[in-house]
Amino acid sequence: MKRVGIFGGSFDPVHNAHVALARVALAELGLDEIRWVPVWQAWQKSRQLVPAADREAMVRLAIAGEPRFVLERCELRRRGISYTLDTVRELRAAEPEIEWYLILGQDQYAGLHTWRDWRELVGMVTLVIAPRPGAAAVDSQIASTPHRRIALPLMDESSTDIRDLLARGQSIETLVPPGVASYIARHHLYQPDVDAVDGGAPSRS
């Protein structure tokens, strides 16, 4: 049976830790493929995301060169609020012969009990968790749910930190794949905050 990972997120922007996590999942779980699933709009986030076309383009650049990384556009096609349960249902219905693995970072795992119909969701996939030191505690009912753990090298990148650096006009070239850094610069994404560049307090997105 083909084994495929589902790796979803806003990817606003996608960064090196995302790529590292996906590579570790491929190696440790023996996956045939990982589907990268950018959201249209995440239900947990109130802030406005960078346009979906830009986030899709950045993911394409980040995964180029690894044939087992595949962009999955189902949430972009659906538009609106994205629920992981809907995505898993759609993928399973289209490809029932596949064994699906849902890859989550520690922060996502800690909040899993707040997701829509999470018990149904975890019954349809194998949960894969990438622990991170200092992350939020996990609800007891979630912790008791069967799951796999993968060892991720300690990396400090986060999309929030990268947006903040860009808002201050600072370099992110060591934090994102080269193609992503070039795309961000070329399309003037996450523009510097004028007050921050002039010495004022930066605004947080």
VOVEX-852251 format. One record per residue: residue number from 1; x, y, z of N, C-alpha, C in turn; residue in three letters. Coordinates in steps of 0.001 Angstrom, whole numbers, plus 500000, padded with zeros to 6 digits. Atoms other than C-alpha are relative to their C-alpha. Example, Ala and Ser with C-alpha at 12.3 -4.5 7.8 and 13.67 -1.06 7.14 Angstrom:
1  500890  498810  500000  512300  495500  507800  500900  501200  500000  Ala
2  499180  498810  499940  513670  498940  507140  499230  501090  500730  Ser
***
This chain:
1  500836  498809  500000  500000  500000  500000  500876  501249  500000  Met
2  499254  498754  500069  501284  503447  499078  499794  500796  501275  Lys
3  500036  499235  498752  502113  505610  502114  500290  501464  499666  Arg
4  499891  498596  500385  501551  509350  501742  499773  500891  501216  Val
5  500151  499033  498924  502058  512175  504224  499204  501208  499544  Gly
6  500736  498754  500218  499744  515188  504459  500639  501050  500888  Ile
7  499302  498940  499273  501567  518355  505457  499332  501322  499647  Phe
8  500764  498793  500273  499253  521331  505704  500462  501187  500823  Gly
9  499672  498790  499257  499678  524916  506811  499745  501232  499160  Gly
10  500149  498756  500749  499433  528536  505862  501241  500276  499162  Ser
11  498743  499803  500727  503111  528534  504749  500157  501478  499602  Phe
12  500052  498543  500212  503182  532310  505165  501162  500711  500694  Asp
13  499572  500803  501158  506017  532032  504251  500496  498618  500411  Pro
14  499357  501295  499788  507313  528494  503884  501473  500257  500324  Val
15  498615  499761  499585  510765  528153  505494  500766  498690  500150  His
16  499109  501164  499973  513681  525800  506060  499547  498927  500985  Asn
17  500447  501008  499033  512196  524112  509135  498848  499170  499429  Ala
18  501047  500774  500678  509127  523120  507078  500633  498920  499122  His
19  499359  500935  500924  511388  521507  504484  500727  498908  500777  Val
20  499281  500990  499194  513511  519801  507144  499045  498972  500600  Ala
21  500985  500910  499420  510434  518332  508834  499491  499017  498955  Leu
22  500496  500879  501053  509125  516962  505534  501053  498967  499603  Ala
23  498942  500945  500369  512483  515391  504712  500187  498928  501069  Arg
24  499883  500982  498915  512721  513740  508124  498828  499015  499954  Val
25  501169  500878  500086  509181  512380  507725  500153  498987  498870  Ala
26  499756  500935  501109  510065  510873  504348  500937  498884  500431  Leu
27  498962  500963  499663  513144  509171  505749  499569  499057  501124  Ala
28  500279  500814  498817  511887  507973  509139  498761  499129  499842  Glu
29  501252  500747  500143  508441  506794  508026  499957  499177  498717  Leu
30  499994  500736  501254  509415  505392  504646  498840  500380  499092  Gly
31  501124  499548  500809  506802  507506  502904  500376  500016  498521  Leu
32  499797  499916  501441  506384  507353  499155  499891  501430  499497  Asp
33  500308  498654  500480  505265  510951  498939  499515  500842  501170  Glu
34  500629  499066  499065  504343  514045  500944  499236  501033  499198  Ile
35  500831  498983  500628  501476  516250  499860  500047  501262  500854  Arg
36  499990  498697  499344  502027  519893  500799  498665  500676  499700  Trp
37  501372  499493  500158  498608  521480  501398  499905  501425  500545  Val
38  500200  498629  499520  498539  525294  501592  498515  500287  500215  Pro
39  501390  499641  499734  495359  526615  503166  499604  501218  499167  Val
40  500509  498738  500547  493148  529247  501574  499910  501019  501129  Trp
41  500044  499190  498779  492294  530699  504985  499863  499053  501177  Gln
42  500042  500884  498834  493063  528912  508238  498972  500506  501002  Ala
43  501074  499574  499093  490158  528936  510679  500547  500525  501317  Trp
44  499440  499534  498730  492510  529528  513649  500592  501399  499911  Gln
45  499274  498741  500159  494038  532709  512194  499041  501132  499633  Lys
46  500837  498838  500298  492337  536100  512283  500704  500975  499070  Ser
47  499279  499050  500852  495097  537972  510444  499838  499624  498531  Arg
48  500076  500215  501440  495062  538342  506683  501283  499349  499514  Gln
49  498833  500667  500562  497393  535915  504938  500421  500681  498702  Leu
50  499550  499608  501335  499518  536807  501935  499135  499245  498983  Val
51  500868  500667  500974  497474  535969  498790  500406  498553  499727  Pro
52  499769  501432  500198  497108  532250  498121  500930  499730  498824  Ala
53  499144  500222  501168  498787  532542  494718  501472  500161  500362  Ala
54  498612  499801  499576  501949  533856  496370  500469  498856  500893  Asp
55  499606  501088  499104  501978  531192  499082  500160  498691  499222  Arg
56  499864  501178  500864  501395  528490  496474  501314  500045  499230  Glu
57  498761  499865  500768  504267  529812  494374  501222  499754  500885  Ala
58  498866  500204  499107  506595  529872  497388  500152  498528  500381  Met
59  499907  501428  499707  505724  526273  498288  500579  499253  498808  Val
60  499464  500656  501191  506401  525201  494693  501521  500171  499923  Arg
61  498563  499749  500031  509834  526820  494888  500723  499210  501098  Leu
62  499372  500680  498866  510578  525257  498310  500128  498492  499769  Ala
63  500010  501459  500167  509743  521698  497185  500624  499552  498683  Ile
64  499395  500358  501283  511374  521848  493760  501268  499173  500228  Ala
65  498798  500824  499894  514027  519196  493269  499806  498729  500797  Gly
66  500303  501232  499274  512408  516560  495515  498710  499427  499402  Glu
67  501188  500523  500697  510052  514448  493355  498947  499405  500925  Pro
68  500989  500566  499065  508404  512945  496428  499223  501076  500741  Arg
69  500789  498880  499485  507178  516401  497482  499029  500438  498909  Phe
70  501048  499677  500980  503885  517207  495744  499096  501081  500564  Val
71  500938  498965  499593  501771  520344  495924  498578  499480  499835  Leu
72  501411  500401  500025  498158  519487  496792  499148  501269  500109  Glu
73  500733  498740  500091  495762  522303  495791  498553  499904  500465  Arg
74  501422  500191  499705  492495  520933  497202  499426  501128  500854  Cys
75  500532  498931  499152  492126  523622  499888  499988  501332  499262  Glu
76  500010  498788  500819  493054  526355  497416  498815  499985  499034  Leu
77  501154  500099  500901  490402  525079  495018  498691  500244  500740  Arg
78  501240  499850  499233  487759  524939  497754  499784  501431  500452  Arg
79  500023  498651  499453  488633  528428  499006  499316  499988  501377  Arg
80  500659  499916  498704  487047  529670  502212  500867  499462  501124  Gly
81  499311  500530  498825  487966  528378  505660  500396  498552  499754  Ile
82  499492  501352  500210  490072  525222  505602  499936  499189  501282  Ser
83  500001  500958  498897  489389  522286  507902  500722  498736  499535  Tyr
84  499223  501170  500373  491819  519383  507872  499113  498787  499770  Thr
85  500907  501131  500160  488955  516917  508254  499442  499955  498580  Leu
86  500539  499965  501359  487442  518051  504932  501045  499562  498986  Asp
87  498915  500367  500914  490805  517670  503218  500266  498504  500034  Thr
88  499745  501429  499884  491388  514168  504563  498856  499202  499383  Val
89  501138  500681  500622  487887  513100  503560  500116  500019  498483  Arg
90  499892  499859  501457  488452  514422  500042  501113  499122  499443  Glu
91  498876  500790  500487  491844  512768  499642  499713  498506  500106  Leu
92  500315  501434  499830  490663  509415  501023  498957  499528  498996  Arg
93  501036  500377  500973  487606  509419  498775  500590  499864  498597  Ala
94  499406  500027  501334  489725  510143  495695  501015  498875  499845  Ala
95  498936  501005  500061  492497  507664  496575  499897  499068  501213  Glu
96  500247  500845  498817  491147  505043  498993  501073  498941  500229  Pro
97  498992  501044  499866  494051  502681  498361  501246  500480  500739  Glu
98  498822  499427  499363  496545  505021  500070  499876  499964  501520  Ile
99  499923  499865  498548  497621  504871  503723  500491  501417  500301  Glu
100  499725  498577  499814  497555  508491  504887  500617  500272  501367  Trp
101  499314  499574  498782  499870  510053  507484  499841  501507  500123  Tyr
102  500194  498569  499775  498999  513453  508976  501163  500528  500835  Leu
103  498786  499498  499363  502180  515361  509854  499698  501319  500697  Ile
104  500286  498807  499203  501853  517927  512656  501237  500426  500778  Leu
105  499022  499475  499065  504274  520176  514454  499433  499956  501411  Gly
106  500429  500094  498606  504137  520238  518242  498897  500999  500346  Gln
107  501019  498995  499693  502087  523448  518355  498639  499573  499456  Asp
108  501261  500498  500565  499442  521989  516033  499468  498837  500831  Gln
109  500387  501166  499196  499424  518777  518063  499378  500433  501324  Tyr
110  500513  499532  498711  498864  520689  521309  498580  500543  499884  Ala
111  501339  499445  500188  495745  522316  519844  499039  499077  499277  Gly
112  500800  500910  500813  494389  519239  518089  498601  499765  500568  Leu
113  501305  500253  499389  491551  518783  520595  498985  501106  499697  His
114  500920  498912  500377  490074  522100  519347  499589  499907  498532  Thr
115  500300  500106  501424  489930  520966  515714  498620  499390  499782  Trp
116  501330  500531  500337  486628  520129  514045  500042  498473  499942  Arg
117  500170  501461  500001  485629  516506  514778  501349  499270  499987  Asp
118  498643  500524  500010  489191  515629  515708  500043  498487  500203  Trp
119  500002  501457  499786  488276  512102  516841  499775  499257  498684  Arg
120  500191  500606  501315  486959  511273  513386  501268  500147  499162  Glu
121  498789  499743  500776  490051  512842  511855  501097  499004  500330  Leu
122  498876  500872  499629  492570  510783  513831  499681  498539  499724  Val
123  500364  501364  500375  490611  507652  512991  500245  499695  498535  Gly
124  499822  500184  501439  491291  508179  509286  501454  500069  499561  Met
125  498592  499808  500354  495054  508830  509408  500885  499420  501098  Val
126  498983  500234  498982  498226  507883  511213  500577  501350  500379  Thr
127  499458  498724  499539  499229  510867  513322  501514  499922  500094  Leu
128  498546  499904  499918  502863  511923  512996  500340  501331  500656  Val
129  499723  498805  499207  504208  514396  515553  501502  500284  500008  Ile
130  498606  499550  499886  507428  516407  515464  500126  500792  501293  Ala
131  499895  499301  498713  508104  517277  519135  500985  501160  499926  Pro
132  499089  498861  499916  509770  520558  520013  500128  500398  501460  Arg
133  499815  499612  498601  511311  521485  523386  499318  501331  500296  Pro
134  500614  498759  499574  509347  524125  525261  498650  500290  499376  Gly
135  501303  499774  500627  506169  523720  523207  498885  499826  501023  Ala
136  501146  500047  499094  502718  523916  524758  499678  498569  500419  Ala
137  500410  501310  499499  501433  521042  526885  498854  499456  499151  Ala
138  501008  500671  500825  499202  518508  525158  498866  499501  500878  Val
139  501174  500469  499285  495662  517772  526321  500086  498480  500189  Asp
140  499834  501423  499669  495471  514346  527999  499289  499079  499015  Ser
141  500717  500866  500932  492878  512990  525590  500713  499919  498642  Gln
142  499205  500034  501218  495107  513929  522668  501247  499151  500205  Ile
143  498762  500731  499728  498239  512519  524294  499787  498490  499986  Ala
144  500290  501434  499967  496530  509137  524661  499621  499434  498631  Ser
145  500333  500446  501356  495682  508991  520936  501238  499400  499343  Thr
146  498824  500608  500647  497982  506604  518998  500639  500946  498990  Pro
147  499296  499123  500922  500657  508489  517090  501446  499550  499869  His
148  498582  500230  500208  504167  508290  515699  500740  501294  500274  Arg
149  499159  498824  499789  506978  510651  516658  501213  499926  499093  Arg
150  498790  499938  500808  509794  511795  514435  500949  501019  500625  Ile
151  498984  499145  499380  513041  513403  515546  500387  501100  499026  Ala
152  499679  498856  500853  513426  516870  514067  501189  500746  500586  Leu
153  498877  499188  499496  516763  518719  514347  499489  501326  500547  Pro
154  500434  498761  499373  516446  521769  516584  500207  501162  499035  Leu
155  499966  498865  500917  515581  524702  514332  499067  501069  500539  Met
156  500751  498913  499375  514342  528106  515444  499081  500747  499048  Asp
157  500804  499254  500955  512622  529242  512263  498512  499922  500325  Glu
158  501457  499984  499993  508982  530273  512422  499560  501054  499006  Ser
159  500505  499032  500977  506861  532102  509866  499783  501357  500651  Ser
160  500217  498729  499296  505980  534733  512478  501299  500774  500128  Thr
161  498708  499330  499850  509640  535494  513183  500510  500517  498662  Asp
162  499529  499581  501322  510422  535652  509476  499237  501227  499519  Ile
163  500771  498801  500376  507588  538113  508841  500475  501212  500790  Arg
164  499526  498884  499180  508845  540245  511725  501356  500510  499506  Asp
165  498697  499581  500533  512395  540259  510331  499825  500804  498717  Leu
166  500235  499296  501259  511120  541301  506926  499372  501366  500247  Leu
167  500624  498718  499672  508989  544030  508511  501019  501007  500510  Ala
168  498926  499120  499532  512209  545406  510008  501059  500241  498923  Arg
169  499035  499824  501079  514002  545229  506680  501243  499160  500139  Gly
170  498827  500834  499758  516342  542454  507844  500003  498786  499074  Gln
171  499830  501117  500910  517672  539501  505857  499403  498714  500575  Ser
172  500525  501316  499606  515985  536091  505931  500643  498898  499173  Ile
173  499454  500923  500983  518251  534362  503435  500457  498681  500599  Glu
174  499589  501258  499374  519478  531761  505936  498817  499219  500572  Thr
175  501167  500594  499354  515940  530937  507075  499012  499366  499029  Leu
176  500928  500524  501001  514112  530137  503828  500798  499485  498811  Val
177  499300  500449  501211  515015  528271  500629  500328  501180  499089  Pro
178  499590  498863  500830  516866  530504  498147  498925  500504  499052  Pro
179  501050  499581  500917  514012  530515  495656  498898  500776  500687  Gly
180  501031  499302  499228  511595  531637  498360  500480  501402  500354  Val
181  499454  498675  499680  513875  534482  499454  499947  500912  498784  Ala
182  500033  499200  501225  514142  535650  495848  498578  500405  499642  Ser
183  501403  499701  500322  510385  535438  495343  499464  501116  500896  Tyr
184  500466  498986  499056  509669  537473  498468  500551  501378  499624  Ile
185  499388  498721  500369  512125  540166  497382  499433  500529  498688  Ala
186  500454  499587  501330  510913  540215  493791  498565  500523  500017  Arg
187  501416  499627  499950  507237  540513  494728  499676  500949  501159  His
188  500167  499000  498942  507802  542915  497646  498995  499543  501071  His
189  500884  500531  498958  506030  540656  500166  500534  500376  501377  Leu
190  499633  499717  498606  506018  541412  503899  500873  501258  500075  Tyr
191  499207  498780  500128  507207  544951  503250  500423  500553  501361  Gln
192  499555  499400  498733  509249  546743  505928  499017  501047  500495  Pro
193  500819  498972  499371  507285  548841  508373  500813  501293  500049  Asp
194  499263  498740  500110  508258  552483  507810  500492  500476  501368  Val
195  499598  499556  498667  508287  553330  511528  501147  499150  500544  Asp
196  498944  500885  499491  510435  550280  512284  501334  500338  499359  Ala
197  498760  499682  500689  513001  551162  509625  500559  501322  500507  Val
198  499551  498690  499513  513123  554735  510998  500352  499993  501476  Asp
199  499613  500097  498602  513731  553484  514516  498833  499881  500951  Gly
200  501159  500162  499140  510161  553202  515801  499728  498553  500313  Gly
201  500353  501376  499639  508486  550132  517222  499340  499321  498813  Ala
202  500605  500696  501135  507659  547529  514547  498603  499523  500342  Pro
203  501340  500545  499805  504087  546447  514073  500053  498499  499784  Ser
204  500055  501447  500143  503286  542733  514435  498779  499626  499210  Arg
205  501121  500466  500813  501114  540944  511923  499296  498869  500706  Ser
***
